[in-house]
Amino acid sequence: MPVAQLSWTLIAILLPIKDENKRNYYINLCIKNNLSKRELIRKIKSNSYERLIDKPEKIDIITPTKYSITTNMLSFRVKKTI
């Protein structure tokens, strides 16, 4: 779950945002750019989302590949020791 990568401070800043697309945009921005609290606040105050030229109808939260779970990760071998 990508939101688990965010600190409680960032989550607390993002919670009041009612528009799901806008909130997801800022969540993705935090994940992609590893934003600090101050950087996130600066992006929100500068209306970064509102300045998007081509806003998609729905913005999904990204899942970085290093955090995605594959079936290979779930299978494992038990090594026998004699």
C-alpha positions as CSV (number, residue, x, y, z in Angstrom):
1,M,0.0,0.0,0.0
2,P,1.8,3.2,-1.2
3,V,0.1,5.5,1.3
4,A,1.9,3.5,4.1
5,Q,5.1,5.0,2.7
6,L,4.0,8.5,3.8
7,S,4.7,9.9,7.3
8,W,1.8,10.7,9.6
9,T,2.7,14.4,9.1
10,L,2.1,14.2,5.4
11,I,-1.1,12.2,5.8
12,A,-2.4,14.8,8.3
13,I,-1.7,17.5,5.7
14,L,-3.5,15.5,2.9
15,L,-6.5,14.4,4.9
16,P,-8.5,17.7,4.7
17,I,-8.3,17.6,0.8
18,K,-11.8,16.5,-0.2
19,D,-11.3,16.0,-3.9
20,E,-10.0,12.5,-4.4
21,N,-8.1,13.2,-7.6
22,K,-6.4,16.2,-6.0
23,R,-5.4,14.2,-2.9
24,N,-4.1,11.3,-5.1
25,Y,-2.1,13.8,-7.2
26,Y,-0.4,15.1,-4.0
27,I,0.1,11.5,-2.7
28,N,1.8,10.5,-6.0
29,L,3.9,13.7,-5.9
30,C,5.1,12.8,-2.4
31,I,6.0,9.3,-3.3
32,K,7.7,10.1,-6.6
33,N,9.7,13.1,-5.3
34,N,10.1,12.1,-1.6
35,L,8.6,15.4,-0.5
36,S,9.1,16.8,2.9
37,K,6.4,18.5,4.9
38,R,7.5,21.9,3.9
39,E,7.8,20.9,0.2
40,L,4.3,19.4,0.2
41,I,2.8,22.5,1.8
42,R,4.6,24.7,-0.7
43,K,3.1,22.6,-3.6
44,I,-0.4,22.8,-2.2
45,K,-0.2,26.5,-1.6
46,S,1.2,27.1,-5.1
47,N,-1.9,25.2,-6.5
48,S,0.3,22.7,-8.3
49,Y,-2.8,20.5,-9.0
50,E,-4.9,23.3,-10.3
51,R,-2.1,24.3,-12.7
52,L,-2.1,21.0,-14.5
53,I,-2.9,21.5,-18.2
54,D,-4.3,18.0,-18.9
55,K,-6.0,16.8,-15.8
56,P,-7.1,13.2,-16.1
57,E,-10.6,12.3,-15.1
58,K,-9.3,9.9,-12.4
59,I,-5.9,9.9,-10.8
60,D,-4.9,6.6,-9.2
61,I,-2.3,6.3,-6.5
62,I,0.9,4.9,-8.0
63,T,2.5,1.7,-6.8
64,P,6.3,1.8,-7.1
65,T,7.6,-1.4,-8.5
66,K,10.0,-2.0,-5.6
67,Y,7.0,-2.3,-3.3
68,S,4.7,-4.4,-5.5
69,I,4.2,-8.0,-4.4
70,T,4.6,-10.7,-7.0
71,T,3.9,-14.4,-6.7
72,N,7.7,-15.0,-6.9
73,M,8.1,-13.1,-3.6
74,L,5.4,-15.3,-1.9
75,S,7.0,-18.6,-2.8
76,F,10.1,-19.7,-1.0
77,R,12.2,-22.8,-0.6
78,V,13.1,-24.5,2.7
79,K,16.7,-25.6,2.7
80,K,17.2,-29.0,4.3
81,T,20.1,-29.2,6.7
82,I,21.5,-32.6,7.8
